[in-house]
Amino acid sequence: MANQRAQIVMSHDEQVEFLHQQRECTLGTLGPQGQIHLVGMWYAVMDDHIWFETKKKAQKTVNLRRDPRCTFLVEAGHTYDQLRGVSIEGQGVVVEDEDVVWNVCVNIFERYNGPYSEEMKPFVEFMAKNRAAIRLDPDRVRSWDHRKLGLPAMELGGTTAAFLGS
């Protein structure tokens, strides 16, 4: 299996391209009793780091102030032959500098809504109000791209296939 594992690892450039293409992630932080707190998030990719914007008093922010360890996951693909993903374990650094928060909010706005302009400023201002930015400093990165296995194309099937939009 070690051979197959090495075969599907993404290069750094492939990881960056994949993260720029995807929209949703799952962020895991540690709750007060050590339970894993998972949330779906939108994210930014800036300066070779993953960034989030969130409320200063959100549970994930409170968790990261207490214990900065976190895990980030982005996955794609609906059949085994198409599965891809990046998982990053690291430290979530809470940043309250207003300029940094603004830059993260603009980046996220553009990723999910469209180009930023002065007309969009009120929306981003609303987005940035009472917010913090979280920078993910990676300790360990894992990636996989099953497309590298050269498997024959698999047909989408199963009980969930009807619920996947085209």
Secondary structure, DSSP 4 states (H G I P E B T S, - for coil): -HHHHHHHPPPHHHHHHHHHH---EEEEEE-TTS-EEEEEE--EEETTEEEEEEETTSHHHHHHHH--EEEEEEEE-SSGGG-EEEEEEEEEEEE--HHHHHHHHHHHHHHHT----GGGHHHHHHHHTTEEEEEEEEEEEEEEEGGGG-PPP----STTGGGS--
